[in-house]
């Protein structure tokens, strides 16, 4: 089972829509790293 779940994410920067309807899930101990942000689930 996922530790973190995001559904239907929208992100706008000024007048530009960067993300629209994005979803993701993250299991414990896994990382997502993207240029401007970092999400880290707690390690067991």
Backbone torsions as a table, in degrees:
resi	resn	phi	psi	omega
1	UNK	NA	138.9	-178.8
2	UNK	-68.7	143.0	177.5
3	UNK	-82.9	-31.3	-179.6
4	UNK	-137.5	130.6	177.4
5	UNK	-131.5	132.2	176.8
6	UNK	-123.4	131.2	179.2
7	UNK	-129.0	141.7	173.9
8	UNK	55.9	48.6	179.9
9	UNK	-79.7	133.2	175.9
10	UNK	-123.7	136.3	178.8
11	UNK	-137.4	128.3	-179.6
12	UNK	-124.6	135.8	175.8
13	UNK	-119.4	107.0	-173.1
14	UNK	62.9	-125.9	179.1
15	UNK	-93.7	2.9	-176.4
16	UNK	-101.1	125.3	175.1
17	UNK	-84.8	116.3	-175.7
18	UNK	-91.1	-43.9	177.1
19	UNK	-125.7	142.5	178.3
20	UNK	-144.1	114.6	176.6
21	UNK	68.9	29.6	-177.9
22	UNK	-82.0	142.3	175.2
23	UNK	-131.9	150.6	177.2
24	UNK	-157.4	160.3	173.2
25	UNK	-136.7	151.4	-174.8
26	UNK	-135.3	126.0	178.2
27	UNK	-85.2	156.4	179.3
28	UNK	-54.3	133.7	177.6
29	UNK	84.9	-2.8	179.7
30	UNK	-99.7	156.4	-178.8
31	UNK	-127.2	149.9	168.9
32	UNK	-121.1	125.5	178.4
33	UNK	-123.7	126.9	-179.6
34	UNK	-139.1	136.9	-176.7
35	UNK	-18.1	-49.2	-171.6
36	UNK	-106.5	-9.2	178.4
37	UNK	-150.4	162.3	-179.5
38	UNK	-137.9	130.2	177.1
39	UNK	-117.6	128.7	-180.0
40	UNK	-131.6	124.4	175.3
41	UNK	-77.9	150.1	178.4
42	UNK	-60.8	141.1	178.2
43	UNK	-79.9	148.5	-179.0
44	UNK	-65.7	NA	NA
